[in-house]
């Protein structure tokens, strides 16, 4: 309880850094939901836009008087994240894409920060819902299916083997760590809360491939895989984590179950404004979502409306 009292007397600053490129509908839903849903006493806001040409997008950002730093610059996804990490004044940085809407209202960020302050083995805290199959693979999979991964873990960490943990804040907010099933930091940087010092220690994201080499999905142009490799080479046994009740969801507008993407100046997938003009998904409270009494992290289909 002494740790809790110390944190309450001086909540560490968090930097919320949003990446943007030519998806105004998504950006509005993400930023407006973030402002409504994240109730925390000390936030620095950064928006980095890759010189979008979508009509109205730059004007929208320029009109947000609560954003502390606004960056308009042509640069890669990796370069934008590196700049935001360097500019961040927060002890923690939430690097967030413009296509993940917050869906839970409340002061849950206090619980997330409390858990991370008291458990320095947590690397990146993922805050968005995972797919059902991902939850099953991480938390209910049979060891025989991941024998190679398990052997790699033992060779890499030995007695520091990363065991999965359940951690609860002083107010009952539950966090699950991924143990050896996942790397301890989110290689893409998004969408996760991480100590700014961890990103500085691991070094900058580096573009390692062309669009032709990495395909349409990887917006980081190989920087994500490179960061994962560097994490494992670092050999510090950090664990990734996720709340029992995640607080955000990927914005899905394409019938195939995907987001609309912009790559090389072209838009892929169905891109449309939200049904109510602002949000794609209903914003709920933690109390509402707790009623289902989940035992594992809620997945997208269970919680997103």
N, C-alpha and C positions, 0 to 999 in steps of 0.2 A: 504493500500500500504506500510505502514511502516513495517508491518510484513513480506511482500514479500521482501523488501529491506534487512531486517535483515537476512533472510534465505539465500538470494543470496550472502551475504558477508561471510557466514559461513554455508555451507550445512552440516547438521549432517551426520555422517558416517552411512552407512547401511552395515550390514553383510548379505551376501548371502551364505546360508548353504545348501549344496546339500547332500541328502541321496542316497547311492548307494548299490545295491546288485545284482550281476549276470545278469545285462542287459546292456551290453556294447553298443549295437546299440542305445538304448534309451538314455543312459548316454551321448554319444557323441553328439547326436542331441540336448539334453537339455543344456549341458554346452557350446557347440559352438554357439547355438542360443542365450543363455544368454549373452555371451561375445559380440556378434554382436548387439543385440537388446537393451541392457540396457546401455544407455549413461548417466552416472552420475559421478560427480567429486570425490567422496570419497567412495570406495567400499572395503570391506574386504571379501575375498573368502575363504570358508571352504568346503572341501569335506570329508564326513565320509563314508567309505566303510566297509561293514560287512564281511571282509575277503573273498571277492568273489573268486571263483575258475574258472570263465569263462576265457578261454585263451585270453591274451592280455589286460584284463581290468586293472589290477594293473599297468602294464607298461604304459598304456595310461595315467592314473592319475599321475604317477610319472614323466611323461614327460611334464606336464603342468606347466611351470615356473611362470605363473601368478596366481596360486592358493597359497594363503598365508599359509593355514594350511591343511595338508593331514593326515587323521586319518585312520588307518587300524586296526580294532579291531572287534572281535566277540562280538556282543552285540545286544540287542533287539532294535526295532524301537524306543521305548520310551527312552531307555538309550542313544541312539545316539542323539536324540533331546535334552535331558537334558544336555549332554556334550557340544553340540554346543551352547546352550544358555549360559552356564557357561563360555565358551571360547570367546564368541562374544564381540567385542569391540564397535560394532555399537549401536547407540541409538535405531535403528530399526533392526529387524532381519527378513529376508525373508527365511523361512524354506521351502525347495523345494524338491520334489521327483525327481528321475531321469527319470520319464516317463511323463513329461509335458513340451512340447517344446514352446519356445517363438516364437511369430508369428508377432510381431509389432516392427519395428525398430524406434528408436528415443530417445529423452530425456524426455519421458513421466514420468520417475521416479521422476523428479523434481516436476512435477505437483502433483503426488501422495503424495510425502513428504510434499509439501506445504500445501495441504489440511489436512493432518494428523497433521502437526504442529499447524495449526490454528483451529483445531476442536478436542480437546482432548477427546471427547466422542466417537470417532471412536476407536474400539478395533482392530479387524483384517480386513485388506483390502485384499479381494480375487481378484486375478488378472487373473484367467483363465475363459474361457467361460463356462457358465452353459448350461444345456440342455434346449430346448425350453419349456418343460413341467415345469421345475423348475422356469424359469423366469415367466411363467404364474401364477404358484401357489403363488409366492412371491409378484408379483406386480399387478396381475389382479384378484386375488381370491375373492370370496364372503365371507363376514364376517361370515355368518351362517355356513360355512364349517369349521371354526376354532374357534368356540365359546369357547371351553374348553381352547385353547391356550390363547385367549383374556382374559378370566377370570383369568387364572394363572398370566398373565402379570399385571393385575390390583391389584391382591393380593400381588404380589411380589414388585412392584415399586410404586403403588399408584399415587401420583401427578407427579412422575418422569417417568410416562408412556413413553415408547420409540416410538416416532412418526417418521415415515419415512421422510427423507429429501433428497433434491437435492442440491448439493454443486458444485460450479464451481470455478476452480482455476483462477488466474489472467490472464492466457493465454487461458481460455475457455475450459479447460479439465473438463468434467462433471463426478461427482461421485454420485451414488445413495446409500443411506443407507437402510438397511433391516428393520429398525424399530423393532417392536415386533415380526415379523415373524421368526426371527432367533436369535440364541444366539450371543452375541457381540464379541466372539472370536471363531476362527476356532478350534474346539476341537481336531482335529487330528494334529493341528499345520501346516499342509500342505494343499494346497500351498497358503500361505498368508504372508503378511507383517504386523508385529505386533511390538509394542514397546517392547524392551527387558525387560524393567522393569515390564510390565504386566505379562509376563511369570514367572518372578522371584517372583512376588507377589502371583500369583495363585499356585505356587509350582511346583514340578517336575511331569512329566507324570508318572503314575504308572500302570504297567501291572496288570490286574485284572482277567485274564482268560487264559485258555489254548487254543491251536488251535482247539481242539475238541469242546470247549464251544462257541467260537466266530465265527468259520467257516473260510473259505478261504479269504473272502473279507477284514476283519478287520486286517490289518497288525500291528495295535497298540496293539493287544491282550487285548482289553477292556480299554486301556488308554484313548482313545478318549471319550467314554461315561462318564468315570470318570471325565475327565476335564470339559465336558459340565455341569455335575452335580455340580462340584465345582464352576463354573462360576455363575450359578444361586443361589447357596448358598451364594456367595460373595455379591450379591445384589447391585453391582455397575452397573448402567444402560448404559454400553457401547453398541454400535451398530456395527454390521458388515457392510461392504460396498463393492461395486463393481463399477468399471468404466463403463460409458456408452459404451465405446469400450474397452473390456478386451484385454489382450496382450499375452495370452498364451492358449494352448490347450492340452488336454489329448492326448497322443499318442495311437491311436487305431489301432491294427494290427490283431485282431481276427475277423473273419466274423460275430460273434455274437454281435459285437460292444463293445468289451472289450479290455483291455490291457492284454498282457501276464504277468503272475505273477509267482514269485518263492516263494513257501511255503514249509517249512520243507525239503528243498533240492530238491524238485521236481518243474518242470516248468509246468504251466497250461496255455493253450491258445496258439494261433499261434504267434510265435516270429520270426520276420524277419527284415533285415536291411532296411533303408529308400530307396525309389526308386532312388534318385539321389546320394546315397552313403553318405549323410550327414544329410539332413533334410527330415522329413516326410511331412511337410506342407510348403506352400509358405510363405515367409516373406513379409509383406506388410508395408505400411506407414499409419499413422493415417489419412492423407489426403485422401488416397484411400478408407479407410473404412468409413469416414465421408460422402461420396457421397450418401450413402443410406438414410441419414437423419433419423437415428433411434430415437425413442422417449423413448424406454426402452433398457436396456443393451442388446447388440447383443448376440444372442445365438450361439452355436457351428455350427449348420447347416447353419446359415445365413452368417457366416464370414470366416469359415475355408476352405481353398482350398488345 
